[in-house]
Amino acid sequence: MMTKHDALKKYFGYEIFYPLQSEIIDHVRAGKDALVLMPTGGGKSVCFQIPALITEGTAIVISPLIALMKDQVDSLTANGIAAAFLNSSLTDSESAEITGQCLKGGIKLLYISPERLAAPSTISLLQKLRLSLFAVDEAHCISSWGHDFRPDYLKLSVLREKFPAVPLLALTATADRVIRRDILRQLAIPEEHQFIASFDRPNLSLAVYSGQKRLDQILRFLAKRKNQPGIIYCLSRKTTERVAGRLQDRGYQAAYYHAGMDNDERSKIQDGFIRDKIQIICATIAFGLGIDKSNIRWIIHYSLPKNIESYYQEIGRAGRDGAPADTVLFYSYADVKTHYEMLKDLPQDRQDLLSAKLDRMKRYAEADVCRRRILLSYFNEQPQGDCGNCDVCKNPPKKFDGTIIAQKALSAVARSGEKINMTTLINILRGSANPFIRENGYDRIKTFGAGRDIKYGEWAEYIFQLLNSGFVDIAYDEGYALKLNDLSRKILKAEMDVLLTQPLELEKKLSTIAAPPKKQTPADGLFERLRMLRKTLADENNVPAYVVFSDRTLLEMADTRPQDEIEMLGVSGVGEHKMNKYGKIFLEEIRRYAREEDRGTSIN
């Protein structure tokens, strides 16, 4: 019987598992359900693909988009794995052929959409198969608290009813504590069966720039990133078309993508991007959920996203191969006003929730603390320190000792029973004896009026700094009440100091893009040659370029320059199947480049 480590090396070309992957594989192999939270690029798919490969039977993967199924099946097939999908893109004869293969035990992983799963014919098919596991991808779609709620996901309860003995793995890259509780409840997963990986993506640089002259800034940004694929997210369809047109005029292989296009047109654009025929996609948020493209090197948000969950998921599409990638957010208050306009016709409770989440996104853009710290804190992860790879860390603002300010705020939260929102907290601190404060007795707590000397707007800024730094939490499902955590208690016990920054006007915080061009190294030149070879082979085999080898694998080849098959198999991402199919061709290209380099004739 093949072990999990054997399968990892043979099919995926890796020697070691990412954190938690091995434990999750053992857990599901023991027949247990689980909720898995891993950042995009953290290796969620391996958590169900490896158990499927080393267990008898067929694994069923619930996936929300047709494009996601096709990409993952293409990647698995390229690695020598028997995989298929069933969705509306197939003809009746194609569906019948795949069904026949499943009944014969010839498919290890079968991808199905949630709407297809609910069909009686699908349930009938599954009842005839020997099932190894269920994997629910993008599991946050089941929660109405989430940013991407899909009613079809509510039908997944049928899995628990019809197949209670088959282990179920729910996987997501973006879920706060409230959404996690909802997923556990709806899929009947025990609370103790959660695996939460770090949300940290250290290979992603984070930067926020002024929203002035965005197109000019984008052109300066792209001038240093020739031939690097990326996505520009825009708020409106009209903007995607305008930005793509401007880039096309400058000679870039750019296209736009939005929900107003017909399906065939969108599929053509998406396929062109996946296969590196299009380098830049200007898209609304409709684009990307189904993209399994590992070599996206940058993400630009032309406008402010509606919440941190969406932002984190969208920037997570860059650098999935682990190599460095850049993320840029352009920000102006006009974006915030546009979002508020879009919310005004919603039911009040929904409007309140989305407004609160938009406010957190706004505060991220305006923040002067480490941006990675803010993202990790939002997902209830306490960072070990500042990242050093965001614009704030690279140009840190001046700070002052804000421990007493923090203690006053946190003390008021504690003395009010952790039941108050930010507005009420500020009113307590500033001694505002309004009817709500008096009715609840908040005017009698010790910290009432303890912050009269600080203006309302400054208190709001300081409290958001505490939130962004992870020194206090917020419960969206409890009326946006502020909650203490371990760091809060350390601050209250004077076991920890707090540094805050003085509030600044937005214009003084945000700069614009301007950087010197990068000098090319010999490794860069070889990488470009290997990238061109990969493109040729991908076109010949009619697969996306990253299916041949990821950028990270090519970068390692360019850096280590393997000279034989044994050394090539030592490169991360080169497994037996790909070594046999592509390895010798890449070895010859590396040798050819070295010969040209010796003669001083290598060209790109």
Buried (B, 14 or more C-beta within 10 A) or exposed (E): EEEBBEBBBBBBBBEEBBEBBBEBBEBBBEEBBBBBBBBBBBBBBBBBBBBBBBBEBBBBBBBBBBBBBBBBBBBBBBBBBBBBBBBEBBEEEEBEEBBEBBEEEEBBBBBBBBBBBBBEEBBEBBEEBEBBBBBBBBBBBBBEBBBBBBEBBBBBEBBBEEBEEBBBBBBBBBBBBBBBBBBBEBBEBEEEBBBBBBBBBEBBBBBBBBBEEBBEBBBBBBEEBEEBBBBBBBBEBEBBBBBBEBBBEEEBBBBBBBEBBEEEEBBBBBBBBBBBBBBBBBBBBBBBBBBBBBBBBBBBBBBBBBBBBBBBBBBBBBBBBBBBBBBBBBBBEEBBEBBEEEBEEEEEEEBBBBBBBBBBBBBBBBBBBBBBBBBBBBBBBEBEEBBEBBBBBEEEEEBEEBBEBBBBBBBBBBBBEBBBBBEBBBBBBBBBEEEEBEEBEBBEBEBBBBBEEBEBEBBBBBBBBBBBBBBBBBBBBEEBBBBBBEBBEBBBEEEBEBBBBEBBEEEEBBEBBEEEEEEEEBBBBBBBBBBEBBBEBBEEEEBBBBBBBBBBBBBBBBEBBBEEBEBBBEBBBBBBBBBEBBBEEBBEBBEEBBEBEEEEEBEE
